[in-house]
Amino acid sequence: MARIKGAMSAKKRHKKVLKLARGFIGARSKQYKIAKQSVMKALDYAYVGRKQKKRDFRRVWITRISAACKINGMNYSRFMNGLKKSDITLNRKMLSEIAINDPQAFTELVEKSKSALA
């Protein structure tokens, strides 16, 4: 039986890693061993970043809603509680968009929230 050497698969593996490392600085994009470490770390950061992006956007939406509530003389937690009591189910992303693009409609939502709390 013929002996099989691993040159083909090693070359393929190295090319795959070096392709992912394209754009890295210095040896990180040239040498396989260092590139492999850098790529593994980069992929790890990318995975974590996808989770953090969701958190960060939620924080931005809440900040925008809170600012719009303060303009209308109410705080964020009372506003959200009033919306819940008046059976208005809008997510924070949409509330944020309404606060930015249609302040009049947001003011009406604040009034409904106030009336539900009273």
C-alpha positions as CSV (number, residue, x, y, z in Angstrom):
1,M,0.0,0.0,0.0
2,A,1.3,3.4,-0.9
3,R,2.3,5.9,1.8
4,I,0.2,9.0,1.9
5,K,1.8,12.3,2.9
6,G,-0.2,15.3,4.3
7,A,1.2,18.0,2.0
8,M,-2.0,18.6,0.1
9,S,-4.3,18.8,3.2
10,A,-1.7,20.9,5.1
11,K,-1.4,23.3,2.2
12,K,-5.2,23.6,2.0
13,R,-5.4,24.2,5.7
14,H,-2.6,26.8,5.7
15,K,-4.2,28.6,2.7
16,K,-7.6,28.8,4.5
17,V,-6.1,30.3,7.7
18,L,-3.9,32.7,5.8
19,K,-6.9,33.8,3.7
20,L,-8.8,34.6,6.9
21,A,-5.7,36.5,8.2
22,R,-5.5,38.8,5.1
23,G,-5.3,42.4,6.3
24,F,-3.6,41.6,9.6
25,I,-0.3,43.4,10.2
26,G,3.2,41.8,9.8
27,A,3.7,38.2,10.6
28,R,0.1,37.8,11.6
29,S,-0.8,37.7,7.9
30,K,2.4,35.9,6.6
31,Q,3.4,33.1,9.0
32,Y,1.0,30.2,9.5
33,K,1.6,29.6,13.2
34,I,1.1,33.3,14.2
35,A,-1.7,33.8,11.7
36,K,-3.6,30.8,13.2
37,Q,-3.4,32.2,16.7
38,S,-4.6,35.6,15.4
39,V,-7.4,34.2,13.4
40,M,-8.6,32.1,16.3
41,K,-8.6,35.1,18.6
42,A,-10.4,37.3,15.9
43,L,-13.1,34.7,15.4
44,D,-13.6,34.5,19.2
45,Y,-14.0,38.3,19.4
46,A,-16.4,38.2,16.4
47,Y,-18.6,35.7,18.2
48,V,-18.6,37.7,21.4
49,G,-19.2,40.9,19.4
50,R,-22.4,39.6,17.8
51,K,-23.8,39.1,21.3
52,Q,-22.6,42.5,22.5
53,K,-24.1,44.3,19.5
54,K,-27.6,43.3,20.7
55,R,-26.9,44.7,24.2
56,D,-25.4,47.9,22.8
57,F,-28.4,48.6,20.5
58,R,-30.9,48.0,23.3
59,R,-28.9,50.4,25.5
60,V,-29.1,53.1,22.7
61,W,-32.8,52.6,22.2
62,I,-33.5,53.0,26.0
63,T,-31.4,56.1,26.1
64,R,-33.3,57.7,23.2
65,I,-36.7,56.8,24.7
66,S,-35.6,58.1,28.1
67,A,-34.5,61.5,26.5
68,A,-37.8,61.8,24.7
69,C,-39.7,61.0,27.9
70,K,-37.8,63.7,29.8
71,I,-38.8,66.2,27.1
72,N,-42.4,65.3,27.7
73,G,-42.1,65.5,31.5
74,M,-41.9,61.8,32.4
75,N,-39.2,59.3,33.2
76,Y,-38.5,56.1,31.3
77,S,-39.7,53.5,33.9
78,R,-43.0,55.2,34.5
79,F,-43.5,55.6,30.7
80,M,-42.9,51.9,30.1
81,N,-45.1,50.9,33.0
82,G,-47.9,53.1,31.7
83,L,-47.6,51.6,28.2
84,K,-47.8,48.1,29.7
85,K,-50.9,49.0,31.7
86,S,-52.6,50.5,28.6
87,D,-51.9,47.4,26.6
88,I,-49.6,49.1,24.0
89,T,-47.1,46.6,22.9
90,L,-44.3,48.4,21.0
91,N,-40.7,47.2,21.2
92,R,-38.0,49.6,22.3
93,K,-36.6,49.8,18.7
94,M,-39.9,51.1,17.4
95,L,-40.4,53.4,20.3
96,S,-37.0,54.9,19.7
97,E,-37.7,55.4,16.0
98,I,-41.0,57.1,16.8
99,A,-39.3,59.4,19.3
100,I,-36.8,60.5,16.7
101,N,-38.9,60.7,13.5
102,D,-42.4,61.6,14.9
103,P,-42.2,63.5,18.2
104,Q,-46.0,64.3,18.0
105,A,-46.9,60.6,18.0
106,F,-44.5,60.0,20.8
107,T,-46.1,62.8,22.8
108,E,-49.5,61.0,22.3
109,L,-48.0,57.8,23.6
110,V,-46.7,59.6,26.7
111,E,-50.2,61.0,27.3
112,K,-51.8,57.6,27.0
113,S,-49.1,56.2,29.4
114,K,-49.9,59.0,31.9
115,S,-53.6,58.4,31.7
116,A,-53.1,54.6,32.3
117,L,-51.1,55.4,35.4
118,A,-53.6,57.9,36.8
